[in-house]
Amino acid sequence: MSDQAALFEYLLRLGDNALILGHRLSEWCGHSPALEEDLALSNVALDLIGQTQLWLNLAGDVEGRGRDADKLAYLRDARDFRNVLLVEQPNGDFAATMARQFYFDAWHYLLLRELTGSKDSRIAEIAAKGLKEVTYHLERSREWVLRLGDGTEESHERMQTALDDLWMYTGELFETDEVDQAMIRSGMGPDLSTLHEPWLGLMHATAEEATLTLPQPGWAQRGGKRGMHSEHLGYILADLQFLQRAYPNATW
Amino acid sequence: MADKKEWPLWEVFIRSQHGLAHRHVGSLHAPDAEMAILNARDVYTRRNEGVSIWVVRASDISASSPSEKGPMFDPANSKVYRHPTFYEIPEELGHM
């Protein structure tokens, strides 16, 4: 794999994670448990869609085939998406959404912090902008895990179930393949496995404070980074891409 | 939530970029003070309105009673001499 191809893949992963999670969160719009939460989740969704535009536009530039963020978002099939499996998991109840968010935010924060030191200044700039947003996302999802975990009997039970159910999708976040290796070699991206320890540290500290039990390391479900997705992604894309598929080149 | 209790109401005060004081901007619901500040950030500062947020439980605010408006405020109406508008300012002072 050429360096350029690896960089393109890597940028798709960054962009697709933000796009799919942003879309998932946008599904809460109008359905959140409280008006305040509706606005907050929509804000996070919009931050992520904003980051998507930056990553996917850069991916299109690197690829050099005239595809911009819109073309990449609207005109690829599920097999060509590179997001991790975690972000495509259904919203479930509010605890499930918050568990997914907390797992992702903590990783996203650690990753972007490393990427601000990327040798590629375009990557470093996007990461620096995103890091401010994600710092807030992490604060918010962590606060919710604490409150639901250390809340009522029911909220505790739901939060624990959510942590358990989504745990198997966290292993993929730290897996390093040939694309990641190429990024490490060129000084453009970090070794993802080095993020695991600080991530686990935050997980343990938060779980303890929230009176929750962090699941044991176990079998990890993986494949999203290479385009092997769960059935959920197809439904997301049907929703996300409908307009462009039904009315090609329609504009606002 | 088992008991369906509503989150308490919080009053939100924001200090803007160039403002010297926090101004009341509205209210919102939140389970506690920390979440109230986060919610205030998301509800009231989406368009760069603030650099500092205060929240206070609405139930902790003591307010003057509207029915006592007359005795409270009317007596000040007839005391124009309390306004510093009767002094002649020497010209060499210019604008004050």
Interface residues (C-beta under 8 A of the other chain):
Chain A: A34 L35 E36 E37 L39 A40 N43 Y136 E139 R140 E143 R147 T152 E153 E154 S155
Chain B: M1 A2 W7 L28 H29 A30 P31 D32 E34 M35 L38 N39 R41 D42 V43 R46
